[in-house]
Amino acid sequence: MWKSLAFTQRVCRGDKIRFNQSHPAVNSLETLFEVVKADEHYFEILPISQDCDAFQNLAKKIVRYFDIGYYLQIEIWEEAK
């Protein structure tokens, strides 16, 4: 199930995320991303949706933890327990 990601919560490599608000370059509810690198202050993502034309030719996108909750609303996929 999708859960909101708090700025205090860290992601791990392989996690699946999505933006849950409008993002200028992304149809956010239809584009899924996979975390390809996680660091202390940021993480890098790549689109995994086949329907995402906007990011097909772009490299990794960097997301700063600081921006989560202030500028970005992100959800993370968590398996039901």
Wavefront OBJ file of the C-alpha trace (Angstrom):
o trace
v 0.000 0.000 0.000
v 1.079 3.589 -0.585
v 2.071 5.628 2.479
v 3.171 9.239 2.725
v 6.908 9.693 3.138
v 7.938 12.042 5.942
v 11.143 14.066 5.679
v 12.474 12.166 8.688
v 11.923 8.812 6.972
v 14.737 7.456 4.819
v 14.384 5.359 1.683
v 16.441 2.378 0.606
v 17.769 1.319 -2.753
v 15.031 -0.555 -4.598
v 12.108 1.242 -2.896
v 9.285 2.312 -5.183
v 7.949 5.850 -4.812
v 5.574 8.254 -6.527
v 4.836 11.955 -6.260
v 1.338 12.577 -4.886
v 0.979 16.179 -6.039
v 1.404 17.847 -9.382
v 5.033 18.101 -10.402
v 5.911 20.355 -13.360
v 7.498 17.642 -15.494
v 5.625 14.567 -14.311
v 2.103 13.215 -14.434
v 2.724 12.293 -10.828
v -0.001 9.767 -10.104
v 0.869 7.643 -13.121
v 4.653 7.652 -12.884
v 6.454 5.314 -10.533
v 10.081 5.687 -9.599
v 12.665 3.319 -8.158
v 15.308 4.498 -5.727
v 18.699 3.727 -7.267
v 20.888 5.411 -4.636
v 20.209 6.530 -1.070
v 22.488 8.914 0.795
v 22.231 10.812 4.075
v 20.777 14.009 2.587
v 19.287 12.910 -0.726
v 18.309 9.960 -2.877
v 18.335 9.339 -6.623
v 15.419 7.921 -8.596
v 14.702 6.618 -12.066
v 11.244 6.261 -13.625
v 10.008 2.695 -13.937
v 6.694 3.348 -15.666
v 6.558 2.516 -19.355
v 4.062 5.373 -19.872
v 6.452 8.093 -18.801
v 7.634 9.907 -21.927
v 8.884 12.968 -20.029
v 11.720 11.077 -18.317
v 12.512 8.402 -20.918
v 15.761 10.046 -22.019
v 16.822 11.624 -18.736
v 19.305 10.273 -16.245
v 18.715 9.978 -12.537
v 16.701 12.591 -10.683
v 17.933 13.754 -7.278
v 15.475 14.314 -4.426
v 16.627 16.077 -1.265
v 15.107 14.856 2.000
v 14.829 18.509 3.064
v 12.279 19.176 0.286
v 9.925 16.381 1.333
v 6.930 17.793 3.147
v 7.852 21.375 2.236
v 7.965 21.336 -1.562
v 7.342 17.706 -2.476
v 4.719 15.234 -1.349
v 5.980 11.698 -1.932
v 4.459 8.305 -1.247
v 6.419 5.092 -0.750
v 5.176 1.591 -1.469
v 5.125 -0.644 1.598
v 4.053 -4.261 1.498
v 1.093 -5.066 3.753
v 2.128 -7.005 6.845
l 1 2 3 4 5 6 7 8 9 10 11 12 13 14 15 16 17 18 19 20 21 22 23 24 25 26 27 28 29 30 31 32 33 34 35 36 37 38 39 40 41 42 43 44 45 46 47 48 49 50 51 52 53 54 55 56 57 58 59 60 61 62 63 64 65 66 67 68 69 70 71 72 73 74 75 76 77 78 79 80 81
